[in-house]
């Protein structure tokens, strides 16, 4: 049974014998790098970079559901990219716009 599932994965149109498997697999590196940046100070984050990560994640996750063959590896990496990009954007916005209000309240 396990051998037949492995063989089905191997022979799938988006399986390991195709670029449709390896491109999203290597794209996980971008998502992992963005997760590693969670410990980075928010003032060092870039709006254009995080907007690009979030938008491409959302656009390509939609695209991955309408192509044939369905590529769930591509879908999952792009959902993760969108999530990490949106999280980083929220950290940057909170730091840039709401941290100043907190400091003003503390100084008064």
Long-range contacts (C-beta under 8 A, 24 or more apart in sequence): 12-69, 13-69, 14-69, 14-70, 14-71, 14-73, 14-74, 20-69, 20-71, 20-74, 21-73, 23-74, 24-71, 24-73, 24-74, 24-76, 24-77, 24-78, 25-73, 25-77, 27-74, 27-77, 27-78, 27-81, 28-77, 28-80, 30-81, 31-77, 31-80, 31-81, 31-84, 34-81, 34-84, 34-85, 34-88, 35-84, 37-88, 38-87, 38-88, 42-91, 42-92, 42-94, 42-95, 42-96, 43-95, 43-96, 45-88, 45-91, 45-92, 47-89, 47-92, 50-85, 50-88, 50-89, 50-92, 51-85, 51-89, 52-85, 53-81, 53-82, 53-84, 53-85, 53-88, 54-81, 54-82, 54-85, 54-86, 54-89, 55-85, 56-81, 57-81, 57-82, 57-83, 57-84, 57-85, 58-82
